[in-house]
Amino acid sequence: MSTKRTYPVTGMTCASCVLSVEKALKAVPGVEAVNVNLATNTAQVSWQGNAMSDAWLQAAVERAGYGLIVADESDALAEAESAQAAHLAALKRRLWASIVLSVPLVIVGMAYMHAPWSPWLQWLLATPVVLVFGGPFFVNAWRQARHRSANMDTLVALSTGVSYVFSVFNTVNPSFWTALGLEPHVYFEAAAVVITLILLGKYLEERAKAGTGGAIRKLMGLQPKTVMRIIEDGTPQEVPIAEVNVDDVLLVRPGERIAVDGVVVDGESYVDESAITGEPVPVAKVIGARLLAGTINQKGSLRMRADKVGAATLLAQIVRTVQEAQGSKAPVQRMVDRIAAVFVPVVMGIALLSAVLWWTLGGEHAFTQGLLAMVTVLVIACPCALGLATPTAIMAGMGKGAEHGMLIKDAESLERARRITAVVLDKTGTITEGRPNVVEEVGLNDREASAALLAMEVRSEHPLADPIVQYILQTFPAHGAGEGAVVEGFESRTGMGVRATVNGTRWLVGNRRMLEENGVAISAEWRDHEKRWQEAAHTVIWLADAQRVRAAVAIADRIKPTAAAAIARLQQAGIHVYMQTGDARRTAQAVARAVGITDFRSEVLPKDKAAFVSGLQQMGHVVAMVGDGINDSEALARADVSIAMGRGSDIAMDVAQMTLIGTDLNAIPRALALSRRTVSLIRQNLFWAFFYNVLGIPIAAGALYPINGFLLDPMLAGAAMALSSVSVVSNSLRLRWVRL
């Protein structure tokens, strides 16, 4: 049997790191498959049987120069998140410190470059920026060199290192150049500015990646740490969840979260299962009913027998599925690192070649010109614009999205959203408002009836009592007897309704079965109302006295006002729209018909939603999943683009790549438009980043010298490098004025 586990990895910075970690893990005997994800800083490892040792995997990764966290799953996640938060905080401190030192450095370098004290002050200001705050670039470059590879850190380290060392030499020994008739320039400010700009790009990237483990942590948090287990003498005893075994009897008190899957053996209550099924109305639980881990008991006490514990629970399966789906994804930034893997060696080759050609053919000042040409090539080719191209566009896209009620987590979702061909919508909380409301009633204008209904419902524990109470208080405030009524003989019948005597009159409130068991007939006129409401998938609540029906209330989860228009807009764009829900078919059919959806699925479980998304992907669709509940998290994680409703669960929002802040589904087609705009910006930025290099590198190497005698000064090379970064950032900022 194949075993798969996800491990947090530390120390990765780019695609080359990913390849190094994958190569190290694949070399461990017994490992079948490895998938390392830079966005989540995790490695999924598969092996046969149970013979694999975490220590072997950890040692292999450490030999490659990285770290692998092998603690228990929840502890490993917490440790990885702590390390990521510490890294982001340290990166922010390095960035601000670099900015504080680089600003005066640039001023001195530009305004007082000829002052005799200028090189020494520049050296003093640049040294902490290059060697301390930029130190990790040199460490990573050395690590890559040890493994005979190169990445963007290599180019940063070479360009800034050569500029720094060259400038130190010129500061300490200026006579070397004056003896040759040349002015000894220093390029401390170029080295420091390069480090600062690259730190800015890294910070933007890391901030976009931060918090990717939050979804798993919160899913795990749905399971309580301890439970009340019934021991042999019948008394409850608090024990850790890890000690619960199959067939143990557990006590679930009102308001507690259910810890394991099992069956009710004693008691009656209502359980909020929206975390798993998405159904907003709590479900009645009696002896023999199933209970699921992660759901919440309402007001009654229950005793349950555990039949699935630990990794076997439905909640644990959702955790694993989300974790695997998240780990299978890679950011758009990987493309830039792949380009850099080729770009870096080419630039290094050009720099060295230009120096050799100058030394061979340069004449009197061959060594000087060759050294300057090499430094100039490395400076102008420094990939700060390349590193900023994607993060600045992402940040601009995030800002624009926030203006229109969209929070966007990463670049991948933006890139993929423009190619969406199918949208799968959850019903409850996405198409509908996610809470029951009174949508229609007959007979409540009768003062006696509405007062009696209010008096009984304020005492009822049924979840549908609250919307009825709110409706009466708002619509018939003058009718409410409420707490002032004399209520006697109040009796609740789970799954049916309540009965009581109010001000001397016997009343019944509940479903049709409640009335039938008490001998109250429903006339043809009332049955017409019932039929119409049931066709619209409304829940019908009856109010009757001892002889006849006095009132009826229709309760439903209202459809959002903008849902139909947003769905029509998607369909007009050629996108297939599907709906999935855990509700009964009649309810699903009524909602689908109201919003114009022809293809829907009802009574589905979380795994069914995820399987449906996978099926669409296998058919060639690029799928967006829109949901608001924990029950949607598997499908959200599996989809190409995941969109969460902002008023839904934290789990859904953490899994999703996009979150709609409000409830307006029109934000979905706006997100597609934003995707097209942002991806266009990323491509433009990458063009400008490479344009400067393609144009500048040959000039920096001296390609124009045989034609017109022009040699590019390293100072101008630094300015050109900065200009490329400015153009990239400015281009990204244009998105602020784009209308979606």
N, C-alpha and C positions, 0 to 999 in steps of 0.2 A: 504494500500500500504506500502510495506517495504521500509525503508529509510536506506541508508548506508553512513557512513562518516569515513574518516581516520583522526586520531589525532596523532600528534607527542607526544612521551612519553620521559620523562627525568629520569635519575637515574638508568636505567637498566644496569646490568653487566653480567648476565648469565641466563641460562635456568630457574633457580629457580625464578629469578625476573620476567621472562615472565609468569610463572605459577601464581605468586602472583598477577600481574596486571590483567591477564585474570580472575582469581577468583574474584577479586574486582569488575571488570566491569560486570561480569555475575550476580553478586548479586544485581545490580541495577534493580528495577522493570521495566519491559517493554523491557529490552534488550533481543534480540533473539539469536544473535551470536556474538562472539568476536574472532578476530584473531590478536594476538600480535606478532610482528616481531622484533627480536633482531637485525637483520642485518640493518634494516632501522629505528629502534627505533620508530616504529609506532604501533598504535592499530586501527584496522578496527572494527567498532561497527555497528551492524544492529538492527533496532527496527521497530515496526509497527506504522504507522501514524506519526503525527508531535508533539506528546505530550512529547517527550524526552527533558530534559534540559541539556545543556552542564555543568551547575553548578553541577548537580547530579553526572555526570560522573567524573568531576574533583575532587569533594569531595571524592568520593569512592577511586580513585587512590591515592589521597594524604593521606587518612587514612591508606593505605597499605604502605606508605613510599616513594612514587614516585611522579612525576609531570606529568600533562596532559595539553598541550597547546590547548586552545579552541578559539583562535582568528580566524578572517576570514582566509580562506584557504591559500591565498598568504602570509598574515602576519604571520600565524602560521608556514608556511614552512620556512620563513625567520628567524623567532625567533628560530626555532628548529636548523636550520643550524648554526646560530650564537652561540647557546649554545654548539653545537657539536664542532665547531671550537675552542671555548674557552676551552672546556674540553680537546681536543687534545693538545692544546698549554700548558695547565697546566700540563698535563701528561708528556709531553716532558721535561718541566722544572723540575718536580719532579724526572724524570729518570736521567737527567744529574747531578742534585745536589746529588742524591744518589750515582752515580758512583764516583763523586769527593770525597765524604767522605768515601766510602767503600774501595777504593783502598789503601789509607794509613792505614785504619783500619785493612785490611787483612795483610799488611806488618808488622804492629806492633804486631798483634795477633800471627803471625807465627814466626817472627824473635826475638821478645822481650817478649815472653809470660811469662818468669820468672822474668822479671824486676819488682821491687816493684811499679813503677809508671805506668806500662803497663795497669792494669785493669782500672785505673782512666782515662787514655787517651782514652782507647777503649770505656769506658762509654760515655765520652764527644763526641766522633765521632759518636757513634751508636745511641745516643738518637734522633737527628734530623731525621735520616733515618727511624728508627722504628716508632717513635711517630708522626712525622710531615709528612714526605713523604709517610710513610706507613699508616698514619692515616685513610684514606678512607677504607682500608681493615678492620680495627677494627670497624668503623662505620657500614659498610655493614654487618659484622658478627653479630653485636648487633641487627641490623634491622632484620636479618634472625632469630635470637634467639627469638626476640619478637613475631615473627609469627610462632614459633615452627618448623623451618626448618633450613637447613644447606647447604652451598655450598662451593666452593673452597676458598672463602674469609674467611670462618669459619676456615678452616684448616690452612691457612696462618696466620690468627690472633692468633690462639691457639699456633702454633709451634713457631712463632717469639715472641709472648707475653710471653709464659712460659720461653723460652730461655733468653729473656731480663730480666724478673723479677728474674729468678734464678741467672743470672749473677750479677744483682744489689745486691742481697742478699750476694753473695760470695765476692763482692767487699767491701761492707760496713762491713760485719761480717765474715771475713775469719777464725776467731778463732773457729767458730762453727765446721768447718771441721778439722782444725788442731788438735783440742781436741780429735777427733775421729781417728786421725792418717791418715787422707786423705788430699790430696792437693786440695785447693779450685780453681777449674777451672772456667773460664768465657767463655761465648759463644756469646759475642757481635758480633763478625765477622760473625758467622753463621746466626744470626738474620738479620744483615744488608745485607748480600749477598743474602739471601732468598728474602728480600723485593726488592732489586735491580733487581734480575732476573725476579721476577714476574712483576715488573713494565715494564721491557723490553718486556715481552710477551704481556702485556696489550696494550702497545704502538703499537706494530706490529699489533695487532688485530684491534685497533681503527683506525689506519691509513688505513688499508684495507677497513674499513667500511665508511671512510670519503667521503663525496661528493655524497652519494646515492640520495640526494634530488635534485641534480643539473639538472637532466632531467626534473622533474616537473617544476622547476623554469624557465628553458629556454623555455619549452612549453608554460607556461603562458606568458612569455616575447614576444611570437609571436603576441600577441594581443596588439595593441597600447593602451596607457592610455587615449588618447583623440581622438576625431573625429571632422570633419567639418560637422555640420548638417545645412541643408538648412532651414531657418526659413520662416515665412509667406511672407515677402516682397521679397523673392528670393535670399537673400544674405546669404553667409555661416557664421556660428558662431561656434567657437570651444567649445565643451562641453565634460565632462568626459564620458568615455565609459559606465559607470553605468547608465547614464541618457538616453541612446539610447533605443527607444521603437520600436516595430514592426510597419512597415509602415512609419517610418521616412525616409526622403530622405537625403542621405549623399553624400558629394563630396569627391572623391578619386583622389588626385593629382599624377602626375608622380613620381615614386619612392617610393610611400607610401605603407605601408602594410594595407591590407583590414581588417577591424575590426570585421565585423559580416557577416553572410551569407545573401545573397540577390540577387536581379535581376537588371541588367543594365537598366536604363530608359532613359539615354542620353549619347552620346559620343561613341567613338571607341578607342580601345587600345589592347595591348597584355598583358596578365597576366601570370606571372611565378607561375605555380601551382605545381611545383616539391615538395613543402613541403607536399602536400596532395596526389597527384597522382603518383609522382615519374617520370613523363614525363619531360625530360630535355628541350624540346622545348616549349617556351611560347605559350599560346593559344590565338587566336584572340577573342575579346569580342565586340559584337555589342549589339544593343537594344534587350532585351529579354534574353540575356545570363546570366547564373548563376555565382555568385561570392562566394568564400568561405573565411571565416576568416583565417588569417595566410598566405594567398598568397600575392604576391607582384605585384602591378601595374607597368607597364613599362613606356612608354614615353607619352602616351595619357591621357587626363583627362576623368574621368567617373563620372556619377551620378547614384547612386544605391538606390533601395528601400529595406530597411531591412525587412527580413521575419523570421529570427531566430537570437535571441540575447542572451547574457549571457550564461547560462548553456545549451541552446538548440543548440548552434553552433556545427559543426562537430569538430572543434578544441577542444572545451570544452569536448566533448565526448572522444576524444583521450586522453586528460589529465586524465580524470577519469579512463579510462581503464588501462593506464600505471600505475597510482597510485595504483589501486587495484591489478594488476598483480605483481608489485614490492612488495607490502605488503604481498602477499601470500607466499613469499619465506622465508626460514630459512637457516642459514649457517651451514656448516659441524661442526663448533665448538659447536653447540648445543649438538651433540652426546657426546662430551667430558664432557660437563656440566651435562648431564644425568648420565654419569658414575660417575662423582664426587658426584652427589646427593646420591649415594649409598656408594661410596668410603669413603667419609668424615665421616659419622657416624660409619662405620666399623673401620676406623683408630682410631677414638676417643675411641671407645669401647675397641680396643686392647690396646691402651695406658693406659687406666684406669685399665683394667684387669691385665696388666703386673705389674702395681704398687701395686694393691691389692694382687696379688700372692706373690710378693716379700715381702710385709709387713707381710703376713701371714706365709710364709715359708722361709724367707731369713735369719733368725738367727740373729747374732750379729749386722750386718750392714743393717738390713732389710729396714729401712726407707730411708737411703741414697741410697741404690741400687735401691729401688723402684722408688724414685724420678728421679734418673738418667735414669732408663729404660723408664719411661714415657716421659721424655724430649727427649731421643734418638729416640723413636718411632715417636714422633711428628716431630722431625727435619728431620729424614730420609724419612718420608712419605710426606714431603711438596711437593705439586704438581707443582713445577716450570717446571720440564721436561714435565709434562702433559700439562701445559699451553703453553709451547713452541713448542710442537710437531707439531701442525697444522700451527701456524703462520710462523715458520721458513721454513717449507716445501713450504708454499704459497709464501713466499718472494723469495726462491730459484727458484720456478717455474716461478714467475714473471720475474726474471732476465733472466732465460733461454729463456722464451718466447720473451722478448724484443730483444734478440740477433737474433731471427728468425722472427722479424716483428710482434710480438703479444703482446698486452698489456692485462693482465688478472686481473680482478677486485676482484674476491673472490674465496674462496675455493669450494663453491658449484658448480660453473661452471666447475672447474677442475674435481671434483668427478663425475659429470654427463656426461662430454664429452666422457669419455671412454665407456659409454653405449649407445651412439647415434646410432639410427637405421635409421633415416631419416633426410635429410638436405633439407631445403626449401631456395631457392636462389631468391632474387630479381633480376630483369634483369638490369635495368638502374643503372649504377654506381657500380654494383657488377660483373655481367658477362660482361657487356659492360663498356666502358670508362666513360659514363655519359655525354658526350657532342657531339653535331653534328659535323661531319667532312666531307669534300669532299672525297668520296671513289673512284669515277670514273668520267670521263668527256669525252665528244666528241665535237670537234670543236673549242676548246679554243686555238689551235695552230694558228688559224686565228687572226692575230694581231688586225685587226679592231674590231672583235667580242669581244675578251678578254678586249680590252681597253674600249669599250662601256659598257660591263658588270661591269667592275671595277668602272667606273665613276658613274653608276647608283646605285650600291650596297653600295658605300661609303656614299651615301645620303639617303639610305633606313633605316627605323626603324625596318624592319623585323628581327627577331632573327636569321634567316638563312643567313642573308647578311654577317655577320662577318666571318663565316668560308669560304665563297666564296671569300671575299676580301683577307683573309690571304692566301688562296690557290693560287690565281693569283699572288700576290706579291712574294710568295716564288717560284712558278713554272715558271712564265713568267715575271720576273722583267723588261725585256726590252719592254714588251708590254704595260705596265701600263700608261695610260694617267691620270687616277685618278682625283685628284683635278684640274689638268691643263686643262681638257677637258671643252668644252663649252656645258653646259647642260641647255636646255630650256624646259619649259612646263612640269616639273616633276610632276607626279600625282601618288598618292598611292591609290590602291584599296584594302581595308582590306579583307583578305581571298582569294585574287586572285594574286596580284602582283603589279608591277609598270610599268609606261610607260613615256617616255621622248624623247626629241630630243637631240642627242649627235653629236656635230660637223656637224649639218645640216641633219642627218639621224634619222628617227623615229624608236625607238626600244621598244620592249616589253620584260619584264622579269616576269615570274610567272609560274603558273600551267597550265594544259591543258585548263581549263575553260577560263583563260585569253586569250589564243591564239584563242580559238573558238569564243569568243565574238567579237574579232577584225578581224575575217575572215581569219586567217592564218591556212592553212592546214598542217597536219603532215603526211609526206610521210611514206610509208611502212618501209623503212630503219630505220627511226627515231622511228617508232612504235615498231620495234624489240628491239631496245635499251630500250625503255620504259617498255616493257613486261618483259624483263630480270631483270631490276632493281626492278620493282614492285614485282616480285616473290621473290626477296631477301629482300623485305620490305624496299627498299630505297625510299627516297623522291626525286621526279624528279623536277628540276627547268629548265624551257625552256628559251632560248634567241632567239628572232626572230626580223627581220626587218619587213617592211610593207608587204613583199611578201612571205617570207619563213623562216623556222627554220634555224638558223645559228649555234647554239650550245645547248648542254644539259649537265646538271650537276646532278650527283647522290649524295645525302647526306644521311648519316646514322651515327648512334652511333656505333663506331667500337667495335668489340668483343675483349676482352683482349687476348693477345697472349697465356697466360698460362691457360686460362679458360678450354679449352677442356681437356688438360692433367690432371688438378686437378680434374675435374668431373669424368674422367675415373678412376683415382686413388681411389676416394671415392666409385665408383660403384664396383671396383674390391675388395674392402674391405667388400662388402655385404651391403653397405648403399644405401638406396633408395634416389634418388636425384630428387627434384621437382623445377620448376621455376614458379614464379608468377610476373605479371607485370600489370600496368595500361594501357599499350599500346594496340593497336588493335591486333586482332588475327593473321593477316598476319605477322606483325612484330614479334610477339612472336613466331610464328611457324618457321619463318626463323632463328631466333637466337637459338631456341631449337634444330633445326635440325643441325645447324652448330657446336654445342658443345656436341651433343650426348645425349640430354635429351628427353625422350619419353613422360613424363607426365608434362604438363604445364597448367597454367591458365592465361587468358588474360582479359583485361578490368576490373580488380579487384580494389575495393576500400580498404582503410586501414582496415575497419571492416571485409571485405571478407578475407583478408590475415590472420587476427587473428583467424577468424572462421575456416579457413582451417587448421591452426596449431592445434587448439583445436580438430578438427575432427581426425587428425592423432594421437593425444595423446589418444583419446577415443578408437582408434583401437589398442592401446598398444605400439605405437612407442615412443621412446625417441627422441624428435625433436630438431634440431638445426636450427635457423633462421638466415640467413645472409642477411643484407641489409645496405643501406647507407643513407636513407632519413628519414625525419620526418614521411612520410607516412608508413614507416616500423616499427615505434616505438611501435604500438599496438602489432603487431605480434612478435617483438623482446621481449617485456615484457612478452608475453604469453608463449613463447617457453621455453623448459627445459634448453637450452643453447642458448644465444643470442650473435651473432657475428656481429660487425659493421665494415664497411670499413673505414679506417682512414681518407680518403679524402672526406668523406661524411659529413653529418650535425653533429653539436655538440650534438643535441638531440639524434640521433641514438647512438652515442658513449657513452652518459651518461646512456642510458637505457641498453645498451648491457653489458654483463659480460666479453666479450672479444672484443678487437678492433684490426683489422689488420692494421698495420701502413702503409704498402704500398698497392699495387694493386694486388699482386700475390696471386691467390686463392690457390696455393699449401700450403699456410700457414694453411689452414683448416685441411688437413690430418696431418700436423705437430702438430697442436694443439691437435688432438686426441692422438697422440703418447706421447706428453708432459703430457696429462692428465693421461695416464696409469702410466708413470714414477712418477709423483708427488703423485698420490694416493698411489702408492706402498711405497713412502717415508713416507707419513703420517702414514701408517699402521706400518711400521718399527719403526718410532719414538714412536708411542704409545706403541708398544711392549717393546722397551727399557725403556720407562718411567715406565711401570708397572712391568717390569722384576726386576728393582732395588727395587721397593716396595715389590713385592711378595717375593723376596729373602732377602731383608734387614730388613723388619719389624719384622719377627720372630727372626732374629739374634739380632736386637736391643732390643727386649723384653726379651732376655736372653735364647732363646731356646737351645743354644749350651752349656750353663753353666753346666747342669747336665752331659754332655758328656765329655767335655774337659776343663771345667772351664773358657771358653772364654766369656768375656763381652765386648760389643762394646762401645767404648768411644763416647760421643756425638760429639767430634771433628771429629772423623773418620766418624760418621754419616753425619756431614755437608759436609765432603769431598766426601762421596759417593753420596750425593744429588747433589753436584756440578758436579761430574763426569757424573751423568745421564744427566744433562743439556748439558755438553760438548759433550757427545756422540750423543745427539739429534741434536745439531747444526752442528756438524761435518758430521753427516750422511746426513743432508739436503744439505750441501755444495758440496757433491759428484755430485749433479745434474749438476754442472758447466761443468763437463767433459763428460757428456752423449751426444751422437750424436743422433739426432732425424731423 
